[in-house]
Amino acid sequence: MALEELCRTYWYPLYVYVRRQTPTREDAEDLTQAFFARFLEKNYLAGLNSERGRFRAFLLAALKHFLANEWDRANRQKRGGGVATVPLDWQNADTRYQIDPPDNLSPDKLYDRAWAVTVLERVLTRLRGESTAEGKAELFAQLKPFLMIGKSAIPYAQVAETMKLTEGAVRVAVHRLRGRYRELLRDEVRQTISDPAQVEEEMRALFSAFSE
């Protein structure tokens, strides 16, 4: 995945981190955009290697370093001030931030959770696209809620009746959907780490973000 695409994909967790620590939405937007402008301009990703680890952790460390300098800078350059910017969906960002369930998580934990949600959303979007292309959009809509629950909790008979399929066909469909979901999840995670051997460890870290 190209650097700018990674930024467009994973900007919201950084916005959440900054928003938790700034008094206004506008300040959070300015700081997040300024960070990405600096990140792309200086090609910070060149410093990421197998020893330094995961893009998720690397990006947050780079943001913290950037903020440490920016907090003391009275005349911060506003986004768009002659610096190339990354197109980000500010209109919906703060709405999403406000409707997220309230919690007492630290900015770091909130960042990890937002990152995990972003990864899972991308996987589901890809899975929905594949299902639609195969003419199985309705089946996907019926089975999507069961991707994250135990097999014993899936009402196979109910779905079978709704979709006018046999219960066995529904079981096979769920099995295949879950298998493809895991494949796409690994692929998404693989794109954010420098060492393929870290995929499983990073996946565990992502899911642990929901147990905090």
C-alpha positions in Angstrom: 0.0 0.0 0.0 1.4 3.4 -1.0 2.4 5.8 1.8 -0.3 8.4 1.0 -3.0 5.7 0.8 -1.9 4.4 4.2 -2.3 8.0 5.6 -5.7 8.3 4.0 -6.7 4.9 5.5 -5.4 5.3 9.0 -5.7 9.1 9.7 -8.8 8.8 11.9 -7.1 7.0 14.8 -4.5 9.8 14.9 -7.3 12.4 14.8 -8.9 10.6 17.8 -5.6 10.7 19.7 -5.1 14.4 19.0 -8.8 15.2 19.6 -8.7 13.7 23.1 -6.0 16.1 24.0 -7.0 19.4 22.3 -9.8 21.8 23.3 -11.4 22.2 19.9 -12.2 20.2 16.8 -10.5 22.9 14.7 -7.2 22.5 16.7 -7.4 18.7 16.2 -8.0 19.0 12.5 -5.1 21.5 12.1 -2.7 19.4 14.0 -3.6 16.1 12.3 -3.3 17.7 8.8 -0.1 19.4 9.7 1.4 16.1 10.9 0.5 14.3 7.7 1.9 17.2 5.6 5.2 16.9 7.5 5.1 13.1 7.4 4.8 13.0 3.7 7.2 15.9 3.1 10.0 14.3 5.2 9.2 10.8 4.1 9.3 9.6 7.7 8.3 6.1 6.6 11.9 5.6 5.4 12.8 5.2 9.1 10.5 2.2 9.5 12.3 -1.2 9.3 11.9 -4.7 10.7 13.7 -3.7 13.9 11.4 -0.7 14.6 8.3 -2.7 14.1 4.7 -2.0 13.1 3.3 1.0 11.1 0.7 1.4 13.8 3.2 2.0 16.6 5.6 3.9 14.3 2.9 6.3 13.2 1.9 7.1 16.8 5.5 7.6 17.9 6.0 10.0 15.0 2.8 11.9 16.0 3.9 12.2 19.6 7.3 13.6 18.5 5.5 16.0 16.2 3.1 17.2 18.9 5.8 17.6 21.5 7.3 20.3 19.2 3.9 21.8 18.1 2.5 22.3 21.6 5.2 25.0 22.2 4.8 26.6 18.8 2.5 29.6 19.2 2.2 30.4 15.5 1.4 27.0 14.0 1.0 26.9 10.2 -2.6 26.2 9.4 -3.5 23.4 7.0 -3.5 24.4 3.4 -0.9 27.2 3.9 1.2 26.4 0.9 1.8 22.8 2.0 0.6 19.8 0.2 -2.3 18.2 2.1 -3.9 14.7 2.3 -7.6 14.9 1.5 -9.4 13.8 4.7 -13.0 13.6 5.6 -13.2 16.3 8.3 -17.0 16.7 7.9 -17.7 13.3 9.3 -14.7 12.9 11.6 -15.9 14.8 14.6 -19.4 13.4 14.3 -18.0 10.0 14.4 -15.8 11.0 17.4 -18.8 12.3 19.3 -21.0 9.3 18.8 -18.4 6.7 19.7 -19.3 5.2 23.1 -17.9 7.3 26.0 -15.1 5.8 27.9 -12.1 6.6 30.2 -9.4 5.2 27.9 -6.1 7.0 27.7 -5.3 8.6 24.3 -3.0 5.7 23.5 -5.6 3.1 24.2 -8.2 5.1 22.3 -5.8 5.2 19.4 -5.3 1.5 19.4 -9.1 0.9 19.5 -9.8 3.3 16.7 -7.0 1.6 14.6 -8.5 -1.8 15.2 -12.0 -0.6 14.2 -10.5 0.9 11.0 -8.8 -2.3 10.1 -12.0 -4.3 10.6 -14.1 -1.8 8.6 -11.7 -2.1 5.7 -11.9 -5.9 5.8 -15.7 -5.8 5.9 -15.8 -3.4 3.0 -13.6 -5.7 0.9 -15.6 -8.7 1.9 -18.9 -6.9 1.0 -17.4 -5.9 -2.4 -16.4 -9.5 -3.2 -19.8 -10.8 -2.2 -21.6 -8.3 -4.3 -19.4 -9.1 -7.3 -20.4 -12.7 -6.9 -24.1 -11.9 -6.6 -24.3 -12.7 -2.9 -24.9 -9.2 -1.4 -28.1 -10.3 0.4 -26.4 -13.4 1.8 -23.5 -11.3 3.0 -25.9 -8.9 4.7 -27.6 -11.8 6.5 -24.3 -13.5 7.6 -22.1 -10.5 8.4 -23.4 -10.2 12.1 -22.2 -13.8 12.7 -18.5 -13.2 11.8 -17.5 -12.3 15.3 -19.6 -14.7 17.4 -19.3 -18.3 18.4 -20.7 -21.0 16.1 -23.2 -22.1 18.7 -24.8 -18.6 18.7 -25.5 -18.5 15.0 -29.2 -19.2 14.2 -28.6 -21.3 11.1 -32.2 -22.5 10.8 -33.5 -18.9 11.0 -31.2 -17.7 8.3 -31.9 -20.7 6.2 -35.6 -20.0 6.3 -35.1 -16.3 5.5 -32.8 -17.0 2.6 -34.8 -20.1 1.4 -31.7 -22.3 1.7 -30.9 -25.5 3.5 -29.4 -25.2 7.0 -26.4 -27.1 5.6 -25.9 -24.6 2.9 -25.9 -21.7 5.4 -23.3 -23.5 7.5 -21.1 -23.9 4.5 -21.6 -20.2 3.6 -20.7 -19.1 7.1 -17.6 -21.3 7.1 -16.4 -19.9 3.8 -17.2 -16.3 4.7 -15.2 -16.6 8.0 -12.3 -18.2 6.1 -12.2 -15.3 3.6 -12.6 -12.8 6.4 -9.5 -14.2 8.2 -7.6 -14.1 4.9 -8.4 -10.5 4.2 -7.7 -9.5 7.8 -4.2 -11.0 7.6 -3.7 -9.2 4.3 -4.7 -5.8 5.8 -2.5 -6.3 8.8 0.4 -7.5 6.5 0.3 -4.2 4.7 1.0 -2.3 8.0 4.0 -4.2 9.2 7.6 -4.6 7.9 8.1 -8.2 9.1 5.5 -10.8 7.9 6.3 -12.9 10.9 4.6 -10.3 13.1 1.1 -10.8 11.5 -0.3 -13.0 14.2 1.1 -11.0 17.0 -0.3 -7.8 15.5 -3.7 -9.4 15.0 -3.8 -10.4 18.7 -2.9 -6.8 19.6 -5.7 -5.4 17.5 -8.3 -7.6 19.1 -7.0 -7.0 22.6 -7.8 -3.3 22.0 -11.5 -4.2 22.5 -10.9 -5.8 25.9 -9.5 -2.7 27.6 
